[in-house]
Amino acid sequence: MQVPIMSSAPDWRADFPGLAPGWSYLDSAATAQKPKVVIDAIARAYGEEYATVHRGVYARSATMTERYEAARERVATFINAARPSECVFVRGATEAINLVAESWGNANVGAGDHILLTTLEHHSNIVPWQLLAARVGAKIDVAPLTADHQIDVDALENLIGERTKLVAVAHVSNVLGGVADVTRIAKAAHAVGAKLLVDGCQAAPRLAIDVQALDADFYVFSAHKLYGPTGIGVLWARGDVLNGMQPWQGGGSMIEEVGFEGSTWAPAPGRFEAGTPHIVGAVTLAIAIDYVENIGLDVIDHHERALAAQARDELRAMNSLTLYGPDGGRGIVSFAMEGVHPHDIATILDEEQVAIRAGHHCCQPLMKYLDVPATARASFGVYSGAEDVEKLVNGLKRVQRIFG
C-alpha cells in the first residue's frame, strides 16, 4: 500500500535557492541542495564573523573557537555520542574511513587477519581496506546479498571468524536504499572481538542515528549529503578506541609539545585534526543539523519513502524497466531500461529538466553482482515532491519512445 506523501513538501522546496522553478533535482544521494539558512550562515561565517580557532586571544577568535567546539557538541547530540570528544572533524566520510584504516588498522590488523565487507559497499568503504590489506598481508572477505538486494546477514555472520578484525558496512546503500541491521552485525562482530565501522552517509540525512544503541565502534558521515557544506564530515569512534589511536597526519593543532628531538600529541579529537580546520564547514554543519531536526528526521524519512514507493510503483508498470533494491528503501530508486544505456537516459531526462545520476555510483563490484555496467538512479530529498515523480515517469516514457 502506498504511503501518503506529506503535503508540506512545497514549503520545504521554497527553502532551497538552488532549486530553479520547474527543475526536478533527483540526485540527493550524491549531494543535497542547501537551504538558505545554511547558505546565509556560510556567508556570515566567511564575512563579519570570520576568524581562526584555537590560536587567537582576541575576541572574535575566541567566539569562533566557541562556535567550532559548539558544533562538535551539536554533532555529538545528533548521533547520541557519549561525549563530544568522540567526534573528529574530517573532510568527509572518505577521509574518515582512511583515517581509521591508517591509524587503527595499521596497529590492529596484521598478516592473515580478515576484514569483512559487503557486496553493496561504496568504493570509499572498499579501497582503504584494500590498501590496508596490501600493507599488512590481511585478507578481505565479502558478504553477499539476499534475493531482494539487502545484506545477507546470515551469510555475513557465517563469514565472521576468529581472525576477523573489522567489519565495515553501509548503514543505507547509496544504490539500493536498503537499511542494514547494524545492531545484529555489531553483535556478531563483537562476539569474536572484531570492530564494526558503519558508513552513515545515506543514513544521516534521514534516520535518527544513535551510535550507542547501534553498538558500532566507528561511524562516519559527510555534511554535504546532510544539506550542509562540502569539505566537512565526521568520524565518531568509541572514546577508548579513539584515545588508543595514533595520529595519521602531523602538523599544527594536533600536538601537545614539539621539539626537534620528538613531539607529543594532543588528546583526541585534537590529535586527528592537523592544521587549520574547515572552520566554516563545522559551524554550518551544525546549522544543517538544526534544519533537519527542526523538520524531524522521522518526517523526512516518511516523506522520502513515500516518494520512492510511488516511483517504484509507477516504474514497475513500465515495460522494459528493471528495478533494483528492496521495496521500502530509503529515498533511492535504481533502475535500468532494456537496450538503453543509463547515460542516454540521464541525458534525455536532463532535456526534460529532470536531474538523475547514471553510472556505477562508485559501486563497481555491486554493478558486477547485478550483472549490469551501470544503473540510472533517482534519489529524493526533503524538497522533492509528487511532481518530481511525475516528471521522472513522463521523461522515461519519452526515452522509451525515442529508443522504440
Disulfide bonds with the S-S distance in Angstrom:
none
